[in-house]
Amino acid sequence: MKSPVFLEVLARDGAVQHRQRFEQLPVRIGRAYANDLILDDPHVAPFHATLEEQDGRWVLRSGETRNGIVVDRRAQGQVDMQGHTEVRLGHTRLRVRGVDHPVAEELADTVSHGWEGALPAVSGLALASLVLLADEWLGGDSASDLFTLLLGTFFGLVLAVMWAAFWALLNRVLAGSARFGRHLFIASLSLLVFVLWYQAPGILAYRLSWPVLDRYSDLLLFIPWALAIYFHLLTINPRLSQRMALISAGFYVVASSLTLIINYEETGSLANKVYMEAPWPPGLRDTQLSTVEAFIERTDATRSGLDALREKAER
């Protein structure tokens, strides 16, 4: 095997936390200061293992340790270290790679570096302010004064900033940078979509005469938040888009299931509404126009049918 060799300390997701180069073997690994690679792990022995070369192969031998070298959940005394072999010493995951180990191709930089920092943050705050102010104004009554509108907008902005701060903290922990401005813009855009989407089920149900859309509207309202979670997660790690999509879909399934259970326990029905609410103008309905004469004819036919049913019940 070619020298030098690299010992890599891995995180649980496989990301490299630390990489150290060694020009020659053997390499002693453990918690004691006399080792070549010192691991600050209380579950690692003072002299836990030694990396050696044997017959042209890298071999990791266990030292004086009760925990051994764990591979695939089994403790072993000796492990052949190939390029993709991962072992666990205590709670620390390791792998060994040579100087000639192949690396993946360079990824295209698709990040909009100009859309970072203050620009998306200010844009997000402005967008959230307009959305919240418009929602407060449309949802309030004629007696609402300016102070009431601004107070509701302020509390909404605080919640949006706290939501973005949570994702920024998670971004900082998992990816090394906060990207607060980007997360605040995503939160503000999600808020806009949610406010518009909030009325969509009722409007569609009224226009298309599909009351089920309005009666189960709570299930549809989770869609904007599932999309928001997806884009927040994608900002943290854009390389795991499929996994992030599964997490977002899982959120939607769990939230929808809990909503159905709560509705059933409270009302005995899975729907969140007993009947369709219709506070919309009649011109919005997608129905064919009818003359007065045709309406009266249909009414007479309906009454005749009801009279027949009543007479049958009285016999």
C-alpha positions as CSV (number, residue, x, y, z in Angstrom):
1,M,0.0,0.0,0.0
2,K,1.2,3.5,-0.9
3,S,2.2,6.0,1.8
4,P,1.1,8.4,3.1
5,V,-2.2,7.2,4.6
6,F,-5.1,9.2,6.0
7,L,-7.1,8.4,9.0
8,E,-10.6,10.0,9.0
9,V,-12.9,10.5,11.9
10,L,-16.5,10.3,10.7
11,A,-19.8,11.7,11.9
12,R,-22.9,9.5,12.0
13,D,-24.0,10.6,8.5
14,G,-20.6,9.7,7.1
15,A,-19.2,13.2,6.9
16,V,-15.5,13.7,7.7
17,Q,-15.1,15.5,11.0
18,H,-11.3,15.2,11.1
19,R,-8.6,14.0,8.8
20,Q,-5.0,13.3,9.7
21,R,-2.1,12.4,7.5
22,F,0.6,9.8,8.5
23,E,3.8,9.4,6.4
24,Q,4.5,5.9,7.8
25,L,3.1,2.9,9.7
26,P,2.4,1.7,12.3
27,V,0.0,4.3,13.7
28,R,-1.1,3.9,17.3
29,I,-4.6,5.0,18.1
30,G,-6.1,5.6,21.6
31,R,-6.8,8.1,24.3
32,A,-3.3,8.3,25.7
33,Y,-0.9,11.1,24.7
34,A,1.7,8.6,23.6
35,N,-0.5,7.7,20.6
36,D,-0.1,9.0,17.0
37,L,-3.9,9.6,16.7
38,I,-5.5,10.7,20.0
39,L,-9.2,10.2,20.3
40,D,-11.1,12.2,23.0
41,D,-13.7,9.5,23.6
42,P,-14.2,8.1,27.1
43,H,-15.2,4.8,25.5
44,V,-11.8,4.4,23.8
45,A,-8.9,2.7,25.7
46,P,-5.6,4.4,26.3
47,F,-4.0,2.2,23.7
48,H,-7.0,1.0,21.7
49,A,-5.7,-0.1,18.3
50,T,-2.7,-0.1,16.0
51,L,-2.8,0.4,12.2
52,E,-0.1,-1.8,10.5
53,E,0.8,-3.0,7.0
54,Q,0.7,-6.7,6.5
55,D,1.3,-8.4,3.1
56,G,0.5,-5.2,1.2
57,R,-2.7,-4.6,3.2
58,W,-3.7,-2.2,6.0
59,V,-4.7,-4.1,9.1
60,L,-6.2,-2.6,12.3
61,R,-5.3,-4.6,15.4
62,S,-7.1,-4.3,18.7
63,G,-5.0,-3.4,21.7
64,E,-5.8,-3.6,25.4
65,T,-9.5,-2.7,25.3
66,R,-12.7,-4.1,26.5
67,N,-14.8,-2.6,23.6
68,G,-12.6,-3.9,20.8
69,I,-13.0,-2.8,17.1
70,V,-16.6,-2.9,16.0
71,V,-17.5,-3.7,12.4
72,D,-21.1,-4.2,11.5
73,R,-22.1,-4.3,15.2
74,R,-19.6,-7.1,15.9
75,A,-16.4,-6.6,18.0
76,Q,-13.3,-8.0,16.3
77,G,-9.7,-8.2,17.2
78,Q,-8.3,-7.5,13.7
79,V,-9.9,-5.8,10.7
80,D,-8.6,-5.4,7.1
81,M,-9.0,-1.7,6.3
82,Q,-10.1,-1.1,2.7
83,G,-11.0,2.2,1.3
84,H,-14.6,2.0,2.3
85,T,-14.3,0.0,5.5
86,E,-15.7,1.8,8.5
87,V,-14.9,0.7,12.1
88,R,-16.0,2.0,15.4
89,L,-13.7,2.5,18.4
90,G,-15.8,3.3,21.4
91,H,-18.2,5.9,20.0
92,T,-15.8,7.1,17.3
93,R,-16.1,6.0,13.7
94,L,-12.9,5.7,11.6
95,R,-11.8,4.8,8.2
96,V,-8.4,4.6,6.4
97,R,-7.7,5.9,2.9
98,G,-4.6,6.1,0.8
99,V,-3.1,9.0,-1.2
100,D,-4.3,7.4,-4.4
101,H,-7.9,6.8,-3.3
102,P,-10.3,8.1,-6.0
103,V,-12.6,11.1,-5.3
104,A,-15.9,12.0,-6.8
105,E,-16.2,14.5,-9.6
106,E,-16.4,18.2,-8.9
107,L,-20.0,19.3,-8.3
108,A,-21.5,22.3,-10.1
109,D,-21.9,25.3,-7.9
110,T,-25.6,26.1,-8.1
111,V,-25.8,28.3,-5.0
112,S,-26.8,31.9,-5.6
113,H,-24.1,33.5,-3.5
114,G,-25.5,37.0,-4.2
115,W,-28.8,35.9,-2.5
116,E,-27.3,35.5,1.0
117,G,-27.0,37.7,4.1
118,A,-28.9,41.0,4.4
119,L,-30.6,41.0,0.9
120,P,-32.8,38.0,1.5
121,A,-33.3,38.9,5.1
122,V,-34.6,42.4,4.3
123,S,-36.7,41.1,1.4
124,G,-38.1,38.4,3.7
125,L,-39.0,40.9,6.4
126,A,-40.7,43.3,3.9
127,L,-42.6,40.4,2.3
128,A,-43.8,39.0,5.6
129,S,-44.8,42.5,6.8
130,L,-47.0,43.1,3.7
131,V,-48.6,39.7,3.9
132,L,-49.3,39.9,7.6
133,L,-50.6,43.5,7.4
134,A,-52.9,42.6,4.5
135,D,-54.2,39.5,6.3
136,E,-54.9,41.4,9.5
137,W,-56.7,44.1,7.5
138,L,-58.8,41.6,5.5
139,G,-59.6,39.5,8.5
140,G,-60.4,42.3,10.9
141,D,-63.6,44.4,11.2
142,S,-64.3,48.0,10.3
143,A,-63.6,49.1,13.9
144,S,-60.0,47.8,13.8
145,D,-57.6,50.8,14.2
146,L,-54.1,51.1,12.9
147,F,-52.5,50.1,16.2
148,T,-54.4,46.8,16.3
149,L,-53.3,46.0,12.7
150,L,-49.7,46.8,13.5
151,L,-49.8,44.8,16.7
152,G,-51.0,41.7,14.9
153,T,-48.4,42.2,12.2
154,F,-45.6,42.6,14.8
155,F,-46.5,39.3,16.6
156,G,-46.6,37.6,13.2
157,L,-43.2,38.9,12.3
158,V,-41.8,37.7,15.7
159,L,-43.1,34.2,14.9
160,A,-41.6,34.3,11.4
161,V,-38.2,35.4,12.8
162,M,-38.2,32.7,15.5
163,W,-39.1,30.1,12.9
164,A,-36.2,31.3,10.6
165,A,-33.9,31.4,13.6
166,F,-34.6,27.8,14.5
167,W,-33.7,26.7,11.0
168,A,-30.6,29.0,11.0
169,L,-29.4,27.4,14.2
170,L,-30.0,23.9,12.7
171,N,-28.1,25.0,9.6
172,R,-25.2,26.3,11.8
173,V,-25.0,23.0,13.7
174,L,-25.2,20.7,10.7
175,A,-23.6,22.7,7.9
176,G,-21.3,25.1,9.7
177,S,-23.1,28.3,8.6
178,A,-26.4,29.9,9.7
179,R,-27.8,31.3,6.4
180,F,-30.4,33.2,8.4
181,G,-31.3,35.5,5.6
182,R,-32.1,32.6,3.2
183,H,-34.2,30.9,5.9
184,L,-36.1,34.1,6.7
185,F,-36.9,34.6,3.0
186,I,-38.2,31.0,2.8
187,A,-40.3,31.5,5.9
188,S,-41.8,34.7,4.5
189,L,-42.5,33.2,1.1
190,S,-44.1,30.2,2.9
191,L,-46.3,32.6,4.9
192,L,-47.5,34.3,1.7
193,V,-48.3,30.9,0.1
194,F,-50.1,29.8,3.3
195,V,-52.3,33.0,3.5
196,L,-53.3,32.6,-0.2
197,W,-53.7,28.9,0.1
198,Y,-55.9,29.3,3.2
199,Q,-58.8,30.5,1.1
200,A,-58.2,28.2,-1.8
201,P,-60.1,25.1,-0.6
202,G,-63.2,27.1,0.2
203,I,-63.2,28.9,-3.1
204,L,-62.6,25.8,-5.1
205,A,-65.3,23.9,-3.2
206,Y,-67.8,26.7,-3.8
207,R,-67.0,27.1,-7.4
208,L,-66.9,23.4,-8.3
209,S,-69.6,22.3,-5.9
210,W,-67.1,19.9,-4.2
211,P,-67.9,20.4,-0.5
212,V,-65.3,17.7,0.4
213,L,-62.5,20.3,-0.4
214,D,-63.8,22.7,2.3
215,R,-64.8,20.0,4.8
216,Y,-61.2,18.5,4.7
217,S,-59.4,21.8,4.2
218,D,-57.1,21.3,7.2
219,L,-55.4,18.5,5.3
220,L,-54.7,20.8,2.4
221,L,-53.3,23.5,4.7
222,F,-50.4,21.3,5.7
223,I,-49.1,21.3,2.1
224,P,-47.4,24.8,2.2
225,W,-45.7,24.0,5.5
226,A,-44.4,20.6,4.2
227,L,-43.0,22.5,1.2
228,A,-41.4,25.1,3.6
229,I,-39.8,22.3,5.6
230,Y,-38.5,20.8,2.3
231,F,-36.8,24.1,1.2
232,H,-35.4,24.7,4.7
233,L,-33.8,21.3,4.7
234,L,-32.6,21.7,1.1
235,T,-30.9,24.9,2.2
236,I,-29.0,23.0,4.9
237,N,-27.9,20.2,2.6
238,P,-28.8,20.4,-1.1
239,R,-27.1,17.1,-1.9
240,L,-29.8,15.1,-0.1
241,S,-32.9,16.3,-1.9
242,Q,-34.6,12.9,-2.0
243,R,-34.1,12.4,1.7
244,M,-35.4,15.9,2.4
245,A,-38.4,15.2,0.3
246,L,-39.1,12.0,2.3
247,I,-38.8,13.9,5.6
248,S,-41.2,16.6,4.4
249,A,-43.7,14.0,3.1
250,G,-43.4,12.2,6.4
251,F,-44.3,15.5,8.2
252,Y,-47.4,15.9,6.0
253,V,-48.5,12.3,6.7
254,V,-48.0,12.5,10.5
255,A,-49.7,16.0,10.7
256,S,-52.7,14.9,8.6
257,S,-53.1,11.7,10.5
258,L,-53.1,13.5,13.9
259,T,-55.6,16.0,12.5
260,L,-58.0,13.2,11.4
261,I,-57.7,11.5,14.8
262,I,-58.4,14.7,16.7
263,N,-61.4,15.6,14.4
264,Y,-62.9,12.1,14.9
265,E,-62.4,12.2,18.7
266,E,-64.0,15.7,19.0
267,T,-66.9,15.4,16.5
268,G,-67.2,11.8,15.5
269,S,-66.3,12.7,11.9
270,L,-62.9,12.8,10.1
271,A,-63.9,16.2,8.5
272,N,-63.0,19.4,10.2
273,K,-66.3,21.0,9.1
274,V,-69.8,19.7,9.2
275,Y,-70.9,21.5,6.1
276,M,-69.3,23.7,3.4
277,E,-69.1,27.4,4.3
278,A,-69.9,29.7,1.4
279,P,-69.1,33.4,2.0
280,W,-68.6,34.0,-1.7
281,P,-70.6,35.8,-4.4
282,P,-72.9,33.7,-6.5
283,G,-71.1,34.7,-9.7
284,L,-68.1,32.6,-8.5
285,R,-70.0,29.3,-8.9
286,D,-69.4,27.3,-12.0
287,T,-73.0,26.5,-12.8
288,Q,-75.2,26.9,-15.9
289,L,-77.7,29.7,-16.0
290,S,-81.4,28.7,-15.7
291,T,-84.6,30.5,-16.4
292,V,-87.3,31.0,-13.8
293,E,-89.6,28.6,-15.6
294,A,-87.1,25.8,-15.7
295,F,-86.3,26.3,-12.0
296,I,-90.1,26.1,-11.1
297,E,-90.4,22.9,-13.2
298,R,-87.6,21.3,-11.3
299,T,-89.1,22.4,-8.0
300,D,-92.5,21.0,-8.9
301,A,-90.8,17.7,-9.8
302,T,-89.0,17.6,-6.5
303,R,-92.1,18.4,-4.6
304,S,-94.1,15.7,-6.4
305,G,-91.4,13.2,-5.4
306,L,-91.4,14.3,-1.8
307,D,-95.3,14.1,-1.7
308,A,-95.1,10.5,-3.0
309,L,-92.7,9.5,-0.4
310,R,-94.8,11.2,2.4
311,E,-97.9,9.4,1.2
312,K,-96.1,6.1,1.1
313,A,-94.9,6.6,4.7
314,E,-98.4,7.4,5.9
315,R,-99.9,4.1,4.7
